[in-house]
């Protein structure tokens, strides 16, 4: 399995768990998983040869999403699980 295909597979898993959390009406946790899935998608898109001229913008979007996911994860740890 190529590394880009692996990124899309992880994105699919995260988005599927996010949709499951939406069905359970757990919006904060659903947003965590959906944003993490989006970060994997943008990271995989940054590695696509056809999108090389957009690579810098895709990498910036990826890192912004990763930072948001990190902050949201810490928020959930602090206020939901502790």
mmCIF file as gemmi writes it, N, C-alpha and C atoms, coordinates in Angstrom:
data_model
loop_
_atom_site.group_PDB
_atom_site.id
_atom_site.type_symbol
_atom_site.label_atom_id
_atom_site.label_alt_id
_atom_site.label_comp_id
_atom_site.label_asym_id
_atom_site.label_entity_id
_atom_site.label_seq_id
_atom_site.pdbx_PDB_ins_code
_atom_site.Cartn_x
_atom_site.Cartn_y
_atom_site.Cartn_z
_atom_site.occupancy
_atom_site.B_iso_or_equiv
_atom_site.pdbx_formal_charge
_atom_site.auth_seq_id
_atom_site.auth_asym_id
_atom_site.pdbx_PDB_model_num
ATOM 1 N N . UNK Axp A 1 ? 0.854 -1.176 0 1 0 ? 1 A 1
ATOM 2 C CA . UNK Axp A 1 ? 0 0 0 1 0 ? 1 A 1
ATOM 3 C C . UNK Axp A 1 ? 0.897 1.236 0 1 0 ? 1 A 1
ATOM 4 N N . UNK Axp A 2 ? 0.638 2.14 -0.908 1 0 ? 2 A 1
ATOM 5 C CA . UNK Axp A 2 ? 1.454 3.347 -0.989 1 0 ? 2 A 1
ATOM 6 C C . UNK Axp A 2 ? 1.133 4.288 0.173 1 0 ? 2 A 1
ATOM 7 N N . UNK Axp A 3 ? 2.038 5.198 0.416 1 0 ? 3 A 1
ATOM 8 C CA . UNK Axp A 3 ? 1.86 6.101 1.552 1 0 ? 3 A 1
ATOM 9 C C . UNK Axp A 3 ? 0.674 7.032 1.345 1 0 ? 3 A 1
ATOM 10 N N . UNK Axp A 4 ? 0.417 7.438 0.107 1 0 ? 4 A 1
ATOM 11 C CA . UNK Axp A 4 ? -0.716 8.335 -0.149 1 0 ? 4 A 1
ATOM 12 C C . UNK Axp A 4 ? -2.031 7.574 0.026 1 0 ? 4 A 1
ATOM 13 N N . UNK Axp A 5 ? -2.074 6.34 -0.444 1 0 ? 5 A 1
ATOM 14 C CA . UNK Axp A 5 ? -3.282 5.533 -0.267 1 0 ? 5 A 1
ATOM 15 C C . UNK Axp A 5 ? -3.532 5.266 1.218 1 0 ? 5 A 1
ATOM 16 N N . UNK Axp A 6 ? -2.462 5.076 1.98 1 0 ? 6 A 1
ATOM 17 C CA . UNK Axp A 6 ? -2.59 4.878 3.423 1 0 ? 6 A 1
ATOM 18 C C . UNK Axp A 6 ? -3.185 6.124 4.096 1 0 ? 6 A 1
ATOM 19 N N . UNK Axp A 7 ? -2.791 7.303 3.626 1 0 ? 7 A 1
ATOM 20 C CA . UNK Axp A 7 ? -3.342 8.551 4.18 1 0 ? 7 A 1
ATOM 21 C C . UNK Axp A 7 ? -4.849 8.62 3.95 1 0 ? 7 A 1
ATOM 22 N N . UNK Axp A 8 ? -5.278 8.249 2.74 1 0 ? 8 A 1
ATOM 23 C CA . UNK Axp A 8 ? -6.7 8.262 2.443 1 0 ? 8 A 1
ATOM 24 C C . UNK Axp A 8 ? -7.451 7.217 3.272 1 0 ? 8 A 1
ATOM 25 N N . UNK Axp A 9 ? -6.826 6.077 3.529 1 0 ? 9 A 1
ATOM 26 C CA . UNK Axp A 9 ? -7.462 5.038 4.343 1 0 ? 9 A 1
ATOM 27 C C . UNK Axp A 9 ? -7.661 5.529 5.778 1 0 ? 9 A 1
ATOM 28 N N . UNK Axp A 10 ? -6.626 6.168 6.343 1 0 ? 10 A 1
ATOM 29 C CA . UNK Axp A 10 ? -6.775 6.718 7.685 1 0 ? 10 A 1
ATOM 30 C C . UNK Axp A 10 ? -7.834 7.819 7.712 1 0 ? 10 A 1
ATOM 31 N N . UNK Axp A 11 ? -7.874 8.635 6.668 1 0 ? 11 A 1
ATOM 32 C CA . UNK Axp A 11 ? -8.892 9.687 6.593 1 0 ? 11 A 1
ATOM 33 C C . UNK Axp A 11 ? -10.284 9.075 6.589 1 0 ? 11 A 1
ATOM 34 N N . UNK Axp A 12 ? -10.468 8 5.817 1 0 ? 12 A 1
ATOM 35 C CA . UNK Axp A 12 ? -11.759 7.336 5.773 1 0 ? 12 A 1
ATOM 36 C C . UNK Axp A 12 ? -12.147 6.795 7.15 1 0 ? 12 A 1
ATOM 37 N N . UNK Axp A 13 ? -11.197 6.21 7.849 1 0 ? 13 A 1
ATOM 38 C CA . UNK Axp A 13 ? -11.477 5.665 9.184 1 0 ? 13 A 1
ATOM 39 C C . UNK Axp A 13 ? -11.879 6.781 10.141 1 0 ? 13 A 1
ATOM 40 N N . UNK Axp A 14 ? -11.119 7.88 10.14 1 0 ? 14 A 1
ATOM 41 C CA . UNK Axp A 14 ? -11.439 8.986 11.041 1 0 ? 14 A 1
ATOM 42 C C . UNK Axp A 14 ? -12.798 9.593 10.711 1 0 ? 14 A 1
ATOM 43 N N . UNK Axp A 15 ? -13.096 9.772 9.432 1 0 ? 15 A 1
ATOM 44 C CA . UNK Axp A 15 ? -14.381 10.356 9.053 1 0 ? 15 A 1
ATOM 45 C C . UNK Axp A 15 ? -15.518 9.404 9.401 1 0 ? 15 A 1
ATOM 46 N N . UNK Axp A 16 ? -15.316 8.107 9.237 1 0 ? 16 A 1
ATOM 47 C CA . UNK Axp A 16 ? -16.353 7.132 9.612 1 0 ? 16 A 1
ATOM 48 C C . UNK Axp A 16 ? -16.634 7.187 11.113 1 0 ? 16 A 1
ATOM 49 N N . UNK Axp A 17 ? -15.594 7.284 11.923 1 0 ? 17 A 1
ATOM 50 C CA . UNK Axp A 17 ? -15.792 7.402 13.373 1 0 ? 17 A 1
ATOM 51 C C . UNK Axp A 17 ? -16.466 8.729 13.699 1 0 ? 17 A 1
ATOM 52 N N . UNK Axp A 18 ? -16.12 9.796 12.966 1 0 ? 18 A 1
ATOM 53 C CA . UNK Axp A 18 ? -16.764 11.092 13.173 1 0 ? 18 A 1
ATOM 54 C C . UNK Axp A 18 ? -18.249 11.045 12.864 1 0 ? 18 A 1
ATOM 55 N N . UNK Axp A 19 ? -18.614 10.371 11.793 1 0 ? 19 A 1
ATOM 56 C CA . UNK Axp A 19 ? -20.034 10.226 11.455 1 0 ? 19 A 1
ATOM 57 C C . UNK Axp A 19 ? -20.739 9.396 12.528 1 0 ? 19 A 1
ATOM 58 N N . UNK Axp A 20 ? -20.078 8.36 13.021 1 0 ? 20 A 1
ATOM 59 C CA . UNK Axp A 20 ? -20.653 7.563 14.106 1 0 ? 20 A 1
ATOM 60 C C . UNK Axp A 20 ? -20.895 8.424 15.341 1 0 ? 20 A 1
ATOM 61 N N . UNK Axp A 21 ? -19.954 9.305 15.66 1 0 ? 21 A 1
ATOM 62 C CA . UNK Axp A 21 ? -20.13 10.193 16.807 1 0 ? 21 A 1
ATOM 63 C C . UNK Axp A 21 ? -21.262 11.186 16.557 1 0 ? 21 A 1
ATOM 64 N N . UNK Axp A 22 ? -21.448 11.607 15.31 1 0 ? 22 A 1
ATOM 65 C CA . UNK Axp A 22 ? -22.584 12.476 14.986 1 0 ? 22 A 1
ATOM 66 C C . UNK Axp A 22 ? -23.904 11.755 15.221 1 0 ? 22 A 1
ATOM 67 N N . UNK Axp A 23 ? -23.948 10.479 14.855 1 0 ? 23 A 1
ATOM 68 C CA . UNK Axp A 23 ? -25.163 9.686 15.069 1 0 ? 23 A 1
ATOM 69 C C . UNK Axp A 23 ? -25.448 9.568 16.566 1 0 ? 23 A 1
ATOM 70 N N . UNK Axp A 24 ? -24.381 9.477 17.373 1 0 ? 24 A 1
ATOM 71 C CA . UNK Axp A 24 ? -24.54 9.397 18.831 1 0 ? 24 A 1
ATOM 72 C C . UNK Axp A 24 ? -24.81 10.763 19.457 1 0 ? 24 A 1
ATOM 73 N N . UNK Axp A 25 ? -24.84 11.829 18.645 1 0 ? 25 A 1
ATOM 74 C CA . UNK Axp A 25 ? -25.071 13.212 19.088 1 0 ? 25 A 1
ATOM 75 C C . UNK Axp A 25 ? -23.966 13.703 20.02 1 0 ? 25 A 1
ATOM 76 N N . UNK Axp A 26 ? -22.74 13.31 19.747 1 0 ? 26 A 1
ATOM 77 C CA . UNK Axp A 26 ? -21.573 13.788 20.494 1 0 ? 26 A 1
ATOM 78 C C . UNK Axp A 26 ? -20.8 14.731 19.58 1 0 ? 26 A 1
ATOM 79 N N . UNK Axp A 27 ? -21.253 15.981 19.505 1 0 ? 27 A 1
ATOM 80 C CA . UNK Axp A 27 ? -20.708 16.924 18.53 1 0 ? 27 A 1
ATOM 81 C C . UNK Axp A 27 ? -19.241 17.295 18.766 1 0 ? 27 A 1
ATOM 82 N N . UNK Axp A 28 ? -18.781 17.525 20.004 1 0 ? 28 A 1
ATOM 83 C CA . UNK Axp A 28 ? -17.362 17.864 20.162 1 0 ? 28 A 1
ATOM 84 C C . UNK Axp A 28 ? -16.425 16.747 19.692 1 0 ? 28 A 1
ATOM 85 N N . UNK Axp A 29 ? -16.759 15.522 20.039 1 0 ? 29 A 1
ATOM 86 C CA . UNK Axp A 29 ? -15.898 14.414 19.623 1 0 ? 29 A 1
ATOM 87 C C . UNK Axp A 29 ? -16.016 14.15 18.124 1 0 ? 29 A 1
ATOM 88 N N . UNK Axp A 30 ? -17.205 14.351 17.561 1 0 ? 30 A 1
ATOM 89 C CA . UNK Axp A 30 ? -17.375 14.192 16.12 1 0 ? 30 A 1
ATOM 90 C C . UNK Axp A 30 ? -16.532 15.217 15.368 1 0 ? 30 A 1
ATOM 91 N N . UNK Axp A 31 ? -16.505 16.447 15.859 1 0 ? 31 A 1
ATOM 92 C CA . UNK Axp A 31 ? -15.702 17.464 15.186 1 0 ? 31 A 1
ATOM 93 C C . UNK Axp A 31 ? -14.217 17.129 15.262 1 0 ? 31 A 1
ATOM 94 N N . UNK Axp A 32 ? -13.778 16.521 16.363 1 0 ? 32 A 1
ATOM 95 C CA . UNK Axp A 32 ? -12.384 16.106 16.485 1 0 ? 32 A 1
ATOM 96 C C . UNK Axp A 32 ? -12.025 15.101 15.397 1 0 ? 32 A 1
ATOM 97 N N . UNK Axp A 33 ? -12.835 14.07 15.241 1 0 ? 33 A 1
ATOM 98 C CA . UNK Axp A 33 ? -12.549 13.034 14.258 1 0 ? 33 A 1
ATOM 99 C C . UNK Axp A 33 ? -12.704 13.542 12.828 1 0 ? 33 A 1
ATOM 100 N N . UNK Axp A 34 ? -13.697 14.377 12.568 1 0 ? 34 A 1
ATOM 101 C CA . UNK Axp A 34 ? -13.88 14.893 11.22 1 0 ? 34 A 1
ATOM 102 C C . UNK Axp A 34 ? -12.748 15.825 10.818 1 0 ? 34 A 1
ATOM 103 N N . UNK Axp A 35 ? -12.286 16.662 11.736 1 0 ? 35 A 1
ATOM 104 C CA . UNK Axp A 35 ? -11.152 17.536 11.429 1 0 ? 35 A 1
ATOM 105 C C . UNK Axp A 35 ? -9.868 16.747 11.249 1 0 ? 35 A 1
ATOM 106 N N . UNK Axp A 36 ? -9.684 15.685 12.03 1 0 ? 36 A 1
ATOM 107 C CA . UNK Axp A 36 ? -8.5 14.84 11.859 1 0 ? 36 A 1
ATOM 108 C C . UNK Axp A 36 ? -8.547 14.144 10.496 1 0 ? 36 A 1
ATOM 109 N N . UNK Axp A 37 ? -9.715 13.683 10.088 1 0 ? 37 A 1
ATOM 110 C CA . UNK Axp A 37 ? -9.862 13.088 8.759 1 0 ? 37 A 1
ATOM 111 C C . UNK Axp A 37 ? -9.569 14.086 7.661 1 0 ? 37 A 1
ATOM 112 N N . UNK Axp A 38 ? -10.027 15.32 7.836 1 0 ? 38 A 1
ATOM 113 C CA . UNK Axp A 38 ? -9.74 16.366 6.848 1 0 ? 38 A 1
ATOM 114 C C . UNK Axp A 38 ? -8.246 16.657 6.782 1 0 ? 38 A 1
ATOM 115 N N . UNK Axp A 39 ? -7.572 16.627 7.922 1 0 ? 39 A 1
ATOM 116 C CA . UNK Axp A 39 ? -6.119 16.853 7.931 1 0 ? 39 A 1
ATOM 117 C C . UNK Axp A 39 ? -5.402 15.753 7.156 1 0 ? 39 A 1
ATOM 118 N N . UNK Axp A 40 ? -5.838 14.512 7.312 1 0 ? 40 A 1
ATOM 119 C CA . UNK Axp A 40 ? -5.231 13.422 6.547 1 0 ? 40 A 1
ATOM 120 C C . UNK Axp A 40 ? -5.486 13.595 5.048 1 0 ? 40 A 1
ATOM 121 N N . UNK Axp A 41 ? -6.68 14.043 4.689 1 0 ? 41 A 1
ATOM 122 C CA . UNK Axp A 41 ? -6.992 14.241 3.266 1 0 ? 41 A 1
ATOM 123 C C . UNK Axp A 41 ? -6.117 15.341 2.671 1 0 ? 41 A 1
ATOM 124 N N . UNK Axp A 42 ? -6.012 16.478 3.355 1 0 ? 42 A 1
ATOM 125 C CA . UNK Axp A 42 ? -5.19 17.566 2.835 1 0 ? 42 A 1
ATOM 126 C C . UNK Axp A 42 ? -3.714 17.178 2.785 1 0 ? 42 A 1
ATOM 127 N N . UNK Axp A 43 ? -3.269 16.378 3.745 1 0 ? 43 A 1
ATOM 128 C CA . UNK Axp A 43 ? -1.88 15.915 3.721 1 0 ? 43 A 1
ATOM 129 C C . UNK Axp A 43 ? -1.635 14.991 2.522 1 0 ? 43 A 1
ATOM 130 N N . UNK Axp A 44 ? -2.597 14.142 2.224 1 0 ? 44 A 1
ATOM 131 C CA . UNK Axp A 44 ? -2.454 13.27 1.06 1 0 ? 44 A 1
ATOM 132 C C . UNK Axp A 44 ? -2.511 14.073 -0.229 1 0 ? 44 A 1
ATOM 133 N N . UNK Axp A 45 ? -3.366 15.081 -0.279 1 0 ? 45 A 1
ATOM 134 C CA . UNK Axp A 45 ? -3.447 15.923 -1.472 1 0 ? 45 A 1
ATOM 135 C C . UNK Axp A 45 ? -2.146 16.679 -1.71 1 0 ? 45 A 1
ATOM 136 N N . UNK Axp A 46 ? -1.454 17.041 -0.638 1 0 ? 46 A 1
ATOM 137 C CA . UNK Axp A 46 ? -0.178 17.749 -0.789 1 0 ? 46 A 1
ATOM 138 C C . UNK Axp A 46 ? 0.876 16.862 -1.438 1 0 ? 46 A 1
ATOM 139 N N . UNK Axp A 47 ? 0.712 15.564 -1.374 1 0 ? 47 A 1
ATOM 140 C CA . UNK Axp A 47 ? 1.662 14.647 -1.975 1 0 ? 47 A 1
ATOM 141 C C . UNK Axp A 47 ? 1.307 14.228 -3.391 1 0 ? 47 A 1
ATOM 142 N N . UNK Axp A 48 ? 0.179 14.68 -3.894 1 0 ? 48 A 1
ATOM 143 C CA . UNK Axp A 48 ? -0.233 14.325 -5.252 1 0 ? 48 A 1
ATOM 144 C C . UNK Axp A 48 ? 0.613 15.085 -6.271 1 0 ? 48 A 1
ATOM 145 N N . UNK Axp A 49 ? 1.13 14.389 -7.276 1 0 ? 49 A 1
ATOM 146 C CA . UNK Axp A 49 ? 1.972 15.057 -8.278 1 0 ? 49 A 1
ATOM 147 C C . UNK Axp A 49 ? 1.23 16.113 -9.103 1 0 ? 49 A 1
ATOM 148 N N . UNK Axp A 50 ? -0.055 15.922 -9.338 1 0 ? 50 A 1
ATOM 149 C CA . UNK Axp A 50 ? -0.808 16.877 -10.153 1 0 ? 50 A 1
ATOM 150 C C . UNK Axp A 50 ? -1.062 18.189 -9.423 1 0 ? 50 A 1
ATOM 151 N N . UNK Axp A 51 ? -0.953 18.187 -8.109 1 0 ? 51 A 1
ATOM 152 C CA . UNK Axp A 51 ? -1.248 19.383 -7.311 1 0 ? 51 A 1
ATOM 153 C C . UNK Axp A 51 ? 0.027 20.034 -6.781 1 0 ? 51 A 1
ATOM 154 N N . UNK Axp A 52 ? 1.132 19.844 -7.47 1 0 ? 52 A 1
ATOM 155 C CA . UNK Axp A 52 ? 2.414 20.336 -6.969 1 0 ? 52 A 1
ATOM 156 C C . UNK Axp A 52 ? 2.427 21.862 -6.842 1 0 ? 52 A 1
ATOM 157 N N . UNK Axp A 53 ? 1.697 22.572 -7.693 1 0 ? 53 A 1
ATOM 158 C CA . UNK Axp A 53 ? 1.709 24.031 -7.582 1 0 ? 53 A 1
ATOM 159 C C . UNK Axp A 53 ? 0.891 24.524 -6.388 1 0 ? 53 A 1
ATOM 160 N N . UNK Axp A 54 ? 0.061 23.681 -5.797 1 0 ? 54 A 1
ATOM 161 C CA . UNK Axp A 54 ? -0.71 24.043 -4.608 1 0 ? 54 A 1
ATOM 162 C C . UNK Axp A 54 ? -0.134 23.423 -3.341 1 0 ? 54 A 1
ATOM 163 N N . UNK Axp A 55 ? 1.033 22.817 -3.433 1 0 ? 55 A 1
ATOM 164 C CA . UNK Axp A 55 ? 1.602 22.054 -2.319 1 0 ? 55 A 1
ATOM 165 C C . UNK Axp A 55 ? 1.79 22.902 -1.066 1 0 ? 55 A 1
ATOM 166 N N . UNK Axp A 56 ? 2.276 24.131 -1.23 1 0 ? 56 A 1
ATOM 167 C CA . UNK Axp A 56 ? 2.523 24.979 -0.063 1 0 ? 56 A 1
ATOM 168 C C . UNK Axp A 56 ? 1.214 25.313 0.655 1 0 ? 56 A 1
ATOM 169 N N . UNK Axp A 57 ? 0.186 25.675 -0.086 1 0 ? 57 A 1
ATOM 170 C CA . UNK Axp A 57 ? -1.1 26.011 0.522 1 0 ? 57 A 1
ATOM 171 C C . UNK Axp A 57 ? -1.722 24.781 1.179 1 0 ? 57 A 1
ATOM 172 N N . UNK Axp A 58 ? -1.62 23.63 0.537 1 0 ? 58 A 1
ATOM 173 C CA . UNK Axp A 58 ? -2.163 22.402 1.125 1 0 ? 58 A 1
ATOM 174 C C . UNK Axp A 58 ? -1.424 22.028 2.403 1 0 ? 58 A 1
ATOM 175 N N . UNK Axp A 59 ? -0.125 22.241 2.43 1 0 ? 59 A 1
ATOM 176 C CA . UNK Axp A 59 ? 0.648 21.959 3.647 1 0 ? 59 A 1
ATOM 177 C C . UNK Axp A 59 ? 0.261 22.916 4.77 1 0 ? 59 A 1
ATOM 178 N N . UNK Axp A 60 ? 0.034 24.173 4.429 1 0 ? 60 A 1
ATOM 179 C CA . UNK Axp A 60 ? -0.389 25.145 5.45 1 0 ? 60 A 1
ATOM 180 C C . UNK Axp A 60 ? -1.748 24.763 6.017 1 0 ? 60 A 1
ATOM 181 N N . UNK Axp A 61 ? -2.678 24.389 5.15 1 0 ? 61 A 1
ATOM 182 C CA . UNK Axp A 61 ? -4.01 23.967 5.608 1 0 ? 61 A 1
ATOM 183 C C . UNK Axp A 61 ? -3.89 22.73 6.49 1 0 ? 61 A 1
ATOM 184 N N . UNK Axp A 62 ? -3.027 21.802 6.1 1 0 ? 62 A 1
ATOM 185 C CA . UNK Axp A 62 ? -2.823 20.589 6.9 1 0 ? 62 A 1
ATOM 186 C C . UNK Axp A 62 ? -2.345 20.936 8.303 1 0 ? 62 A 1
ATOM 187 N N . UNK Axp A 63 ? -1.334 21.805 8.403 1 0 ? 63 A 1
ATOM 188 C CA . UNK Axp A 63 ? -0.797 22.152 9.718 1 0 ? 63 A 1
ATOM 189 C C . UNK Axp A 63 ? -1.787 22.933 10.56 1 0 ? 63 A 1
ATOM 190 N N . UNK Axp A 64 ? -2.592 23.775 9.936 1 0 ? 64 A 1
ATOM 191 C CA . UNK Axp A 64 ? -3.629 24.498 10.687 1 0 ? 64 A 1
ATOM 192 C C . UNK Axp A 64 ? -4.651 23.507 11.239 1 0 ? 64 A 1
ATOM 193 N N . UNK Axp A 65 ? -5.057 22.548 10.419 1 0 ? 65 A 1
ATOM 194 C CA . UNK Axp A 65 ? -6.005 21.533 10.892 1 0 ? 65 A 1
ATOM 195 C C . UNK Axp A 65 ? -5.405 20.686 12.009 1 0 ? 65 A 1
ATOM 196 N N . UNK Axp A 66 ? -4.129 20.339 11.894 1 0 ? 66 A 1
ATOM 197 C CA . UNK Axp A 66 ? -3.483 19.566 12.955 1 0 ? 66 A 1
ATOM 198 C C . UNK Axp A 66 ? -3.446 20.352 14.251 1 0 ? 66 A 1
ATOM 199 N N . UNK Axp A 67 ? -3.171 21.653 14.177 1 0 ? 67 A 1
ATOM 200 C CA . UNK Axp A 67 ? -3.147 22.489 15.38 1 0 ? 67 A 1
ATOM 201 C C . UNK Axp A 67 ? -4.545 22.579 16.006 1 0 ? 67 A 1
ATOM 202 N N . UNK Axp A 68 ? -5.562 22.734 15.168 1 0 ? 68 A 1
ATOM 203 C CA . UNK Axp A 68 ? -6.935 22.796 15.687 1 0 ? 68 A 1
ATOM 204 C C . UNK Axp A 68 ? -7.315 21.479 16.341 1 0 ? 68 A 1
ATOM 205 N N . UNK Axp A 69 ? -6.947 20.374 15.719 1 0 ? 69 A 1
ATOM 206 C CA . UNK Axp A 69 ? -7.249 19.056 16.295 1 0 ? 69 A 1
ATOM 207 C C . UNK Axp A 69 ? -6.532 18.89 17.633 1 0 ? 69 A 1
ATOM 208 N N . UNK Axp A 70 ? -5.292 19.342 17.715 1 0 ? 70 A 1
ATOM 209 C CA . UNK Axp A 70 ? -4.555 19.249 18.98 1 0 ? 70 A 1
ATOM 210 C C . UNK Axp A 70 ? -5.211 20.043 20.099 1 0 ? 70 A 1
ATOM 211 N N . UNK Axp A 71 ? -5.626 21.27 19.794 1 0 ? 71 A 1
ATOM 212 C CA . UNK Axp A 71 ? -6.288 22.099 20.808 1 0 ? 71 A 1
ATOM 213 C C . UNK Axp A 71 ? -7.625 21.482 21.204 1 0 ? 71 A 1
ATOM 214 N N . UNK Axp A 72 ? -8.386 21.015 20.229 1 0 ? 72 A 1
ATOM 215 C CA . UNK Axp A 72 ? -9.672 20.383 20.527 1 0 ? 72 A 1
ATOM 216 C C . UNK Axp A 72 ? -9.49 19.108 21.339 1 0 ? 72 A 1
ATOM 217 N N . UNK Axp A 73 ? -8.448 18.335 21.039 1 0 ? 73 A 1
ATOM 218 C CA . UNK Axp A 73 ? -8.162 17.125 21.805 1 0 ? 73 A 1
ATOM 219 C C . UNK Axp A 73 ? -7.851 17.461 23.263 1 0 ? 73 A 1
ATOM 220 N N . UNK Axp A 74 ? -7.026 18.476 23.48 1 0 ? 74 A 1
ATOM 221 C CA . UNK Axp A 74 ? -6.72 18.888 24.855 1 0 ? 74 A 1
ATOM 222 C C . UNK Axp A 74 ? -7.959 19.4 25.577 1 0 ? 74 A 1
ATOM 223 N N . UNK Axp A 75 ? -8.821 20.125 24.855 1 0 ? 75 A 1
ATOM 224 C CA . UNK Axp A 75 ? -10.082 20.596 25.433 1 0 ? 75 A 1
ATOM 225 C C . UNK Axp A 75 ? -10.947 19.409 25.861 1 0 ? 75 A 1
ATOM 226 N N . UNK Axp A 76 ? -11.074 18.423 24.982 1 0 ? 76 A 1
ATOM 227 C CA . UNK Axp A 76 ? -11.884 17.255 25.322 1 0 ? 76 A 1
ATOM 228 C C . UNK Axp A 76 ? -11.297 16.484 26.495 1 0 ? 76 A 1
ATOM 229 N N . UNK Axp A 77 ? -9.98 16.376 26.544 1 0 ? 77 A 1
ATOM 230 C CA . UNK Axp A 77 ? -9.354 15.699 27.672 1 0 ? 77 A 1
ATOM 231 C C . UNK Axp A 77 ? -9.652 16.405 28.982 1 0 ? 77 A 1
ATOM 232 N N . UNK Axp A 78 ? -9.588 17.719 28.938 1 0 ? 78 A 1
ATOM 233 C CA . UNK Axp A 78 ? -9.755 18.477 30.171 1 0 ? 78 A 1
ATOM 234 C C . UNK Axp A 78 ? -11.197 18.523 30.638 1 0 ? 78 A 1
ATOM 235 N N . UNK Axp A 79 ? -12.139 18.745 29.742 1 0 ? 79 A 1
ATOM 236 C CA . UNK Axp A 79 ? -13.501 18.994 30.166 1 0 ? 79 A 1
ATOM 237 C C . UNK Axp A 79 ? -14.452 17.824 29.99 1 0 ? 79 A 1
ATOM 238 N N . UNK Axp A 80 ? -14.085 16.825 29.219 1 0 ? 80 A 1
ATOM 239 C CA . UNK Axp A 80 ? -14.996 15.701 29.019 1 0 ? 80 A 1
ATOM 240 C C . UNK Axp A 80 ? -14.557 14.459 29.782 1 0 ? 80 A 1
ATOM 241 N N . UNK Axp A 81 ? -13.257 14.206 29.836 1 0 ? 81 A 1
ATOM 242 C CA . UNK Axp A 81 ? -12.797 12.945 30.39 1 0 ? 81 A 1
ATOM 243 C C . UNK Axp A 81 ? -12.168 13.051 31.765 1 0 ? 81 A 1
ATOM 244 N N . UNK Axp A 82 ? -11.889 14.252 32.235 1 0 ? 82 A 1
ATOM 245 C CA . UNK Axp A 82 ? -11.289 14.376 33.572 1 0 ? 82 A 1
ATOM 246 C C . UNK Axp A 82 ? -12.232 15.013 34.543 1 0 ? 82 A 1
